[in-house]
Amino acid sequence: MIQRLDECSECGRKCRTDQEIFNQTLLLANKFYEFLGYQSPQGFRFDESQHPTEQAMWNMACAAQEIITDVDVWGIEWESEDD
């Protein structure tokens, strides 16, 4: 699903909230996981997993966000939607 981003009133750039960045990063991690032939349960938190493969998927997704969008995902304090 492709989402349109609203323009920031201050800078005119397309802006995302920290929560939107977090959700998108989880989607990326899940997609990378699927490429390896795995499937995760709905709402799975790759960022909280202790499994090496799942940690790698999260780190790859964070790196992709940083390379493509210039967002330092590791520097954001994440909260789940349930919090």
Contacts in CASP RR format, 6 or more apart in sequence:
PFRMAT RR
TARGET T0000
AUTHOR 0000-0000-0000
METHOD contacts of the structure
MODEL  1
MIQRLDECSECGRKCRTDQEIFNQTLLLANKFYEFLGYQSPQGFRFDESQ
HPTEQAMWNMACAAQEIITDVDVWGIEWESEDD
5 14 0 8 1.000
5 15 0 8 1.000
5 16 0 8 1.000
6 14 0 8 1.000
6 15 0 8 1.000
7 13 0 8 1.000
7 14 0 8 1.000
7 15 0 8 1.000
8 14 0 8 1.000
8 15 0 8 1.000
16 24 0 8 1.000
18 76 0 8 1.000
18 77 0 8 1.000
18 78 0 8 1.000
19 79 0 8 1.000
19 81 0 8 1.000
21 65 0 8 1.000
21 69 0 8 1.000
21 71 0 8 1.000
21 73 0 8 1.000
21 76 0 8 1.000
22 76 0 8 1.000
22 78 0 8 1.000
22 79 0 8 1.000
23 81 0 8 1.000
24 65 0 8 1.000
25 47 0 8 1.000
25 58 0 8 1.000
25 61 0 8 1.000
25 62 0 8 1.000
25 65 0 8 1.000
25 73 0 8 1.000
26 43 0 8 1.000
26 44 0 8 1.000
26 45 0 8 1.000
26 46 0 8 1.000
26 47 0 8 1.000
26 61 0 8 1.000
28 60 0 8 1.000
28 61 0 8 1.000
28 64 0 8 1.000
28 65 0 8 1.000
29 46 0 8 1.000
29 47 0 8 1.000
29 54 0 8 1.000
29 57 0 8 1.000
29 58 0 8 1.000
29 60 0 8 1.000
29 61 0 8 1.000
30 40 0 8 1.000
30 44 0 8 1.000
30 46 0 8 1.000
30 57 0 8 1.000
32 57 0 8 1.000
32 60 0 8 1.000
32 61 0 8 1.000
33 39 0 8 1.000
33 40 0 8 1.000
33 46 0 8 1.000
33 53 0 8 1.000
33 54 0 8 1.000
33 57 0 8 1.000
36 53 0 8 1.000
38 53 0 8 1.000
40 46 0 8 1.000
40 54 0 8 1.000
45 80 0 8 1.000
46 54 0 8 1.000
46 55 0 8 1.000
46 57 0 8 1.000
46 58 0 8 1.000
46 61 0 8 1.000
47 58 0 8 1.000
47 78 0 8 1.000
49 55 0 8 1.000
49 58 0 8 1.000
61 73 0 8 1.000
62 73 0 8 1.000
62 74 0 8 1.000
65 71 0 8 1.000
65 73 0 8 1.000
66 72 0 8 1.000
66 73 0 8 1.000
66 74 0 8 1.000
END
